[in-house]
Amino acid sequence: MDSFLFTLFLTIFLATVFNIILKRFGVSQIIGYILTGTVISYIFHFQGASFESLETISEFGIVFLMFTIGLEISFEKIKRMKDILLINGFLQVHISAVIIFLIAYFVFHISLEVALVVALAFSLSSTAIVLPYLKSSKDIYTPYGERSTAILIYQDLAVIPILLLISFLSNENLSITEVLVKTTISAALIIGFMFIFGKKLIDWLLQFSSNTRLEELFIGAVFSIVLGASLLAEYMGFTYSLGAFLAGMIIADTKFRIKVESDISKFKDLLLGTFFFTVGTKIDVLYFLKNIHIVVGLFILIMLVKTLVVYFIIRRKADKNTSIKSAIALCQVGEFSFAIFTLSSSQGVIPTQTANFLMLISVMSMILTPFVLNNIYKISSLFARDLNVPNSIEPINEQNHIVLCGFSILGRVVARDLEDRKIPFVIVSNDLRQVQVATKFGYRAFFGQLEQTAVLESLKIEKSSSIIVTITETNEKILICDAILKYYPDANIILKYESLDEKHQLIDLKIKKFVHAHAEVGRLLVEEATACCDLNLMKYD
């Protein structure tokens, strides 16, 4: 017991330290968990050991990941994005898989089943890394972001039949044709069963647990749905992931989707960490160093194939720059390759040593992906001119103008009032969607971040009469105001704050005017009430 507790303590400690360090370099926490597993396996000599209980628990990390992906993929969303999702996604997965299969089978002379598994695994990209980046950078609203997201969604959908296919490949009594036919028929049966009978049961259980107003009962109901659907799918001869994914899709069409997603996120991350830890325990560093030239060569080959495939697919109906950025964003190998290789190895479809070698390529790909994404605009600009590059603003010829930071609801109200008063102003936002909306309204709007010196210079901050900051995030306010005052200490910043605590965080900055949002609303409400009272008195008089 003491040895187990020490191992558990060291694992949690190392995972925390590694992820803190990697976070500073923008590297996904997935790599931290894999690195922890590798280090722990060498410290305690875990190489080659079998941890059936741990691997069973870790498998449910993928189960919960598929469940949360199902929550994001409702039939309404698929219908709305069907053109770029189904067509682009279908072409990307299948063309990439065919090319990689042909290379593996005819060039490297790998067996038919192994070549098929490798092709399908390497055709997928990393939803866990790319999608959070697109959301945090606001690039999800750009043309390349929308197309990349659609392809990622299709890839997530494709994982289910791939995992089913691997299960059937392990049956030596069936031919490839019989495997494909049985996969299609079996998938149709389980989907029909879940959406006819499971939908009613899931809706009733969530409604009943919600009415009790006990948080732990609602979470228990969610766990029952995820685990129950997973076990049902496994009992019928499928993978755990299929049942969880279908349960997520069913809940996506209910009013409980957002609450369920919020409640399950922490458990999903913990179980996913366990899964990637077990992946790390299977990595042989010495073997990697001996064969690094082979790993790097195959890694470059796969990324090149996927880059070209995505580029030509997107290029059919998009400009060159959008196609290049989409190709760069999706050229890596994703986290589901680990699940595919793990399942294939455990069911004897591919040798264990081969699976571990292929995982090295996936690990290398995922380590490099954050660095590529953080420089995607620089890389794409080497091949094509980008009209939507953030912070590339042509200097304006203005003075005594107002710079409006942000164009959300409050920003739109301010812009409309400034326009009515005939006061010159420009809008700047780090959200391309807001810039596009402002441009449609006929305003001068720029895509950039005010904490960047180049943006401050281009917008002639030193010649402006005022800078109105309408954004809501406190940390962004601090960064923007600090950058403006360092660039031009006499800047007339007008800032809205929500609470006294927020004002205390901003008080050290030499901001000319603070506006309390609730106080101003309260004042206006009193003025309106007083005006109505005066009208009533006049009427009675």
C-alpha positions, 0 to 999 in steps of 0.5 A: 500500500505504501509503495502504491501511494508513493507511486500515485503521489509521484505520478500526480506531482510529475503530471502537475509540474510537467503541465505547468512547464508545458503550459508556458510554451503552449503545449497541450496537457496531453503531452504532459500526461504522456511524458509522466507515464514514460518517466514513471514507467522508467522509474518503477520499471513498468515497461512491458508490464500489463495493467488491465485495471488501469487500462480499463479505467483509462479506456473510459477517458475516451468514452467520456471524450466521445460523450462530450463530442456527441454533445457538440454534434446535434442533428441540427448542427450537422444539417446546418454545416452539411456542405463543408462538414460532410463533403470536405470531411468525407473527402479529407478522411477517405482520400488521406486514408487511401493515400496512406494505405497505398504507401503503407501497403505497396511501399513499406509492404505492410500487411493488409489489416495493419496498413488499413489500421495505420491509414485510418488512424493517421487520417485523423487530426487532433480535436483536443489541440486544434479546437481549443486553439481555434476557440481561444484565438477567436480563429474559429470564426474565420473562414479557415477556422470554420472549415477546420472545425467542420472537418474535425467534427466529421473526423470525430464522427468517423472514429466510431465506425473505425473502432467498430471496424477494428473490432470486427477485423479481430475476427479471423473468420470474416473477410474484409467485405464481410467486415465492412458489411457487418460494420454497416449493418451493426452500426445502423441497428445500434443507432436505431435502438438508441434513438428510438428507445434510449432517447425516451429513457434518457430524457425521462431520467434527466428530467426526473433527476433535475426535478429533485434539485439535488446536484449529486443526483443529476450527476449520478444520472449523467454517469448512469447514462454514459456508463449504461449506454457504453456497457450496452454497446459493448454487450451487443458487440460494439465498442464502449465509445459508440454507446457514449457518443450516441448518448451525447448526441441524444442529450445534445437535442435536449435542454440539459446539454450545457449543464451536462457538458459542464458537470462532466468536463472535470471527470472527462479530463481526469479519465483522459489523463489516465488514458494518456498516462497509460500510453506514456508507459508504453513508450520506449525512449531508447527504442525511439532514439535508435530509430529517430530517423525513421520516426521523423521521416514517417512523421514528415511524410504523413504531415506532407500527405495530409497537408496536400490533401486538405489544401486541395480539398479546401481550395476547390471553394476557398481562397489560397490563404484559407486553404493553406491555413486549414491544411496547416491546422489539420496536418497533424495526427490526433489523439484518437490514433492512440485509442485506435492503436491501443484497441488494435494491439489489445485485439491482436490486429497489429503487433504490440511493438508496431503499435508502440512505434506508431504511437511515437509518430503521434506523440511527435506530431502532437508535441509540435502542433501547438508551436505550428498553430501559434505561428500559423499566420506567419507560416501561411503568409510565406505562401499567400497574402492574408487579408485577415491577419491580426494586427496588420493595420494600415496607419489611419490619417485621423486626429481627435478621433475616438478609438472604440475597443470591442464591438459586442452589445455595448460596443454597438450601442456606443458606436450608434450613439457616436455616429448619431453625434457625428463624432469620428471613431474607429473600432478595433477588436480581436474577434474577427466576427465582430469586425465583420459585423461592424464592417457590414454596419458601415463602420471603420473596423480593424482586426487587431489587439490594442496591447500590440504596439503596431496597432497603437501606432496605426490607430494614432492613439497619441492623436485620439481624443479618447479610448473607450474600452467596452470589453468585459474580461478583466485581464484583457482590460488590464493588458490593454490599458497598461499597453496604451498608457506605456505607449502614450501616458496621457491617453484618455481612457474611459473604462467600464467596470462591473464591481468594486473588486474589479476597480481595485484591480485596475486602480493602479493604472492611471485611467482618466474615467471609470464608469460603473455599469450598474450605477449608470443603469440605476441612474437611468432607471431612476431618471425614467421613473422620475420622468413618468412620475412628473408626467402623472403629476402634471396630468392630475394637476 
